[in-house]
Amino acid sequence: MNRKVNRLGLEKSPYLLQHAHNPVDWYPWGEEAFQRAHKENKPVILSIGYSTCHWCHVMERESFENDKIAEIMNREFVAIKLDREERPDIDRIYMTAVQALTGQGGWPLNVFLTPDLKPFFGGTYFPPDTRWGRPGFAQVLEQVAQAWKAQGDRIRESGEQLRLALEQFTATMGDGVPKEAVSFDKALDEFTNAYDAAWGGFGSAPKFPMPVNHNLLLRLRSRTGDKKALDMSAATLKAMAAGGIYDHIGGGFHRYSTDEQWHVPHFEKMLYDNAQLAVNYIEAFVLTKEPEFARVARETLDYILRDLRHPDGGFFSAEDADSAPPPGEPQGHKAEGAFYIWSKEEIASLLGKDAELFCLRYGVRPGGNVMFDPQNEFGSRNVLYLDLELQEAAHERKTSVDEAQQAVERGRRALFEARATRKRPDLDDKVLVSWNALAITALAKASQALGEKTYLEAAQAGARFLHKNLWNQKTHRLARRWRDGEAGGPAVADDYAFLIQSLIDLYETDFDPHWLEWALELTDTLQRLFYDPIGGGYYMTASDHDARLLVRMKESQDNVEPSASSVAAIALLRLSVLTGREDLRDAADKTLELFADQMKESPRSLPQMLVALDFHRAKAREIVVAGELGAPDTEALLSRVRARLLPHAVIVLADGGDGQKKMARWLPFLKDVKKKGGKATAYVCTDYACQAPVTDPSALDELLIGLELPKG
C-alpha cells in the first residue's frame, strides 16, 4: 500500500525513516510537537526505539501501520518518534521513569507525557489486542485518553512528582563513603556467586555478553594474582565464541542469547558490542596466549571492517536482526535471523562430501536444532554452534583432525558465499562518535597485540573521519551523529569520554602526539560542559542543554556500554600520567568518590568504574622506549611490552625528534631520555622515577614482571 510520507521523511535517522510511511501523524522530537501539545492540551505519546530493534519492527507492523490504531493516536495524542541512539540522554530520562513506574524497561519504549513532557504512564511492547497477559495497545490508548480528559490535573501533578523524583535521584548520588572502603574481593565474590559454571556467563537467560565484566575480571587477575577471575572470564568468552551468539560463518557477535547456553541469539549485530568484545578477546589472548582468543578477535574485527565500515573510514552502527526469508521459504514480512540460519538439506547440497562432518561440528539436525521456538521463527532450520570438538567430529567420520579442519574451513567458505546471495539485514548506516571510538580502541589494541598494520591504519582512518566530519574546531565541540554527508545532534558525555579514551589508545599504538593534543582539547570541553565540580561525575547532557529536558542525569551503571563517568575517570587518570596535569587526576578522584558507596555495596553494577579505581590505586607507571618507531630494535622492545597485559602503565615513545619534543612539554623528564650506546632503550618508571635503562629485550621482560601483577 502506498502511503504519503509523514514528517519523519525529512529526518536523517534510519529508525525515524522506517516510520515515515506510517499512518500515524508522527513528529520528531522538537518544538513543533511541543507547541501543538500545549495549544491543544493533548498528552504526548513518545515512542522510542532504534533501527535494528526486532520488537520495534513488530510493534510498527502490528500497531503503527494499523489504520484504526493510528486514528486513535492522531485524534487523542501528539505522537513523537525518537531514535534512542541519536538521543540517549532523552531515552535515559524516560527509560528511568518507566522503570520506576512499572519495574521494567526495554525497547520499544512507549511513554505517555503531559504537554510539559512529564511522564505519567508507559511500557515497552504492547500487542495490538490484549494477549500474552499484555493489554492491547488500542485499549491502552483509549483508557489513557479518557483518563487525561477526566483527571488531567491529577495526572499533571503525578508527572511533576515523578520529575522531582528523577531530579532527586541524581542530586543524592553518593553518601560520602570513601573510595578506600571499596573492596575488590567483594566484587570477585559477587561475580563468583553469579557465575554459571555450566555454560559461562553471569546470571540466567537471557544472557548478554557484558564486555565491562571482562574488563574488570581480567584486571582482577592482574591485581590479585587470583586465577579465579581469569578462569571465569576465559570460560565465558570461550562459551560465547562456541555458541550461536557468535556468527561462525561471517564473524562477529549477535546482540544477546535468549537461552542460558548461548545457542539461540537475538540476531541483530551492534558495533558497540563487537568493538568491546574484540578488546575482551584480545586481552584474554595476551594473558593466556591461547590462539582461539586471537582468532575470534580477528574475525570480529574483520567483520567490522568488511560490513560496518564507511569507505572514508567511519563505522556504521548496526545490522538488523530481521531479514527477508531465504529463497524457497514463504515470502512475507521479514523474519528474525533469516539471513543466518540453515536447513540440513541446504548444507548438504552446498557442501557435498564435507556436509556430514560440518553438520557434526556445528550441531546441525535434520529437523532443526532450536528446541524452544514459541513463535515458530526457525522451523526446520539450524543456528550454527560448536557442538563437537574437532577431534570428536573427525573420529565420528573416521578421518584425521587436519582433514576435518580443512573440511570445516571449506564449508565455512562455501556457506559464506551462499549467504552472500541472500538479502542482507538492513544496515543502520549512521556514524556515532561514541561507538566509533570503541571501534578505534579495539583496532588500536588489536594492532598492538597481533602486530597487524591493517588494524592500525583502520583506527587512524576512523579517528581522522571523526575529526573531519564531527568535530567543530571553532567551537571545540562534537556532533553526535553523521549520516549521508550531514553531522547533527548534540554530543553527550559518552561521545567525549569514549573518544578521549580511544585517542590515548591510538597514541600508545602509533605514538603520534597529535592524538593526545586532540584528546586534551576534548577533555577541556568535557570538563567545561559535562563535569559536576561540586558532586563529581559527568552529566549525560551539556550544561547548555535543550531546555525541554526534564533533568540532567548522570548514568549510574556500567551496562552493555560503560558509563561516561567510568570511562572519563580512567581516561583522565591516564592523561594525567601522560601530561602531568593534576587537575585531571583530581576530577577523576572526585568521580570515584561519588560512586564509592555504590562500588562498595553493589560492585557488579559498576565494573568499569572499578577498573578506574584499580588504576587509581596503583602507582603511576610509565614505560618509555627511546628509539625510532619502526626500527627493529625499537620494535623488539615494544613487542615485549605489548606481549603483556599491563593495566596500570602508560607507554611513551621518545623518538629523538618532534614527537619527543611535544611530549616533553607535558613531561619535562623526557628531555633527558635518550638511547644508550646507539641502541633503542627502555625506561620503566614509577611516579616518573625510572629504573636503570635497558637495551636487551630479555632484561626488559624482567622489569615488566613487576608491573604485570602488582598487589594492593
C-alpha positions, 0 to 999 in steps of 0.5 A: 500500500502506498502511503504519503510520507509523514514528517519523519521523511525529512529526518536523517535517522534510519529508525525515524525513516522506517516510520515515515510511511506510517499512518500515524501523524508522527513528529520528531522530537522538537518544538513543533510537537511541543507547541501543538501539545500545549495549544491543544492540551493533548498528552504526548505519546513518545515512542522510542526505539532504534533501527535494528530493534526486532520488537520495534519492527513488530510493534510498527507492523502490528500497531503503527501501520494499523489504520484504526490504531493510528486514528486513535493516536492522531485524534487523542495524542501528539505522537513523537518518534525518537531514535534512542541512539541519536538521543540517549540522554532523552531515552535515559530520562524516560527509560528511568521513569518507566522503570520506576513506574512499572519495574521494567524497561526495554525497547520499544519504549512507549511513554505517555507525557503531559504537554510539559513532557512529564511522564505519567504512564508507559511500557515497552511492547504492547500487542495490538489486542490484549494477549500474552497477559499484555493489554492491547495497545488500542485499549491502552490508548483509549483508557489513557485518553479518557483518563487525561480528559477526566483527571488531567490535573491529577495526572499533571501533578503525578508527572511533576512528582515523578520529575522531582523524583528523577531530579532527586535521584541524581542530586543524592548520588553518593553518601560520602563513603570513601573510595578506600572502603571499596573492596575488590574481593567483594566484587570477585565474590559477587561475580563468583556467586553469579557465575554459571559454571555450566555454560559461562556467563553471569546470571540466567537467560537471557544472557548478554555478553557484558564486555565491562565484566571482562574488563574488570575480571581480567584486571582482577587477575592482574591485581590479585594474582587470583586465577579465579577471575581469569578462569571465569572470564576465559570460560565465558568468552570461550562459551560465547565464541562456541555458541550461536551468539557468535556468527561462525560463518561471517564473524562477529557477535549477535546482540544477546542469547535468549537461552542460558547456553548461548545457542539461540541469539537475538540476531541483530549485530551492534558495533558497540558490542563487537568493538568491546568484545574484540578488546575482551578477546584480545586481552584474554589472548595476551594473558593466556596466549591461547590462539582461539582468543586471537582468532575470534578477535580477528574475525570480529574485527574483520567483520567490522571492517568488511560490513560496518565500515564507511569507505572514508573510514567511519563505522556504521552502527548496526545490522538488523536482526530481521531479514527477508526469508531465504529463497524457497521459504514463504515470502512475507514480512521479514523474519528474525535471523533469516539471513543466518540460519540453515536447513540440513538439506541446504548444507548438504547440497552446498557442501557435498562430501564435507556436509556430514562432518560440518553438520557434526561440528556445528550441531546441525539436525535434520529437523532443526536444532532450536528446541524452544521456538514459541513463535515458530521463527526457525522451523526446520532450520539450524543456528550454527554452534560448536557442538563437537570438538574437532577431534570428536567430529573427525573420529565420528567420520573416521578421518584425521583432525587436519582433514576435518579442519580443512573440511570445516574451513571449506564449508565455512567458505562455501556457506559464506558465499551462499549467504552472500546471495541472500538479502542482507539485514538492513544496515543502520548506516549512521556514524556515532562518535561514541561507538566509533571510538570503541571501534578505534580502541579495539583496532588500536589494541588489536594492532598492538597485540597481533602486530597487524598494520591493517588494524592500525591504519583502520583506527587512524582512518576512523579517528581522522573521519571523526575529526573531519566530519564531527568535530567543530574546531571553532567551537571545540565541540562534537556532533553526535551523529553523521549520516549521508554527508550531514553531522547533527545532534548534540554530543553527550558525555559518552561521545567525549569520554569514549573518544578521549579514551580511544585517542590515548589508545591510538597514541600508545599504538602509533605514538603520534602526539597529535592524538593526545593534543586532540584528546586534551582539547576534548577533555577541556570541553568535557570538563567545561560542559559535562563535569559536576565540580561540586558532586563529581561525575559527568552529566549525560547532557551539556550544561547548555542543554535543550531546555525541554529536558526534564533533568540532567542525569548522570548514568549510574551503571556500567551496562552493555556500554560503560558509563561516561563517568567510568570511562572519563575517570580512567581516561583522565587518570591516564592523561594525567600520567601522560601530561602531568596535569593534576587537575585531571587526576583530581576530577577523576578522584572526585568521580570515584568518590561519588560512586564509592558507596555504590562500588562498595555495596553493589560492585557488579553494577559498576565494573568499569568504574572499578577498573578506574579505581584499580588504576587509581590505586596503583602507582603511576607507571610509565614505560618509555622506549627511546628509539625510532618507531619502526626500527627493529630494535625499537620494535623488539622492545615494544613487542615485549611490552605489548606481549603483556597485559599491563593495566596500570602503565602508560607507554611513551615513545621518545623518538629523538625528534618532534614527537619527543619534543611535544611530549616533553612539554607535558613531561619535562623528564623526557628531555633527558631520555635518550638511547644508550650506546646507539641502541633503542632503550627502555625506561620503566618508571614509577611516579616518573622515577625510572629504573636503570635503562635497558637495551636487551629485550630479555632484561626488559621482560624482567622489569615488566614482571613487576608491573604485570601483577602488582598487589594492593 
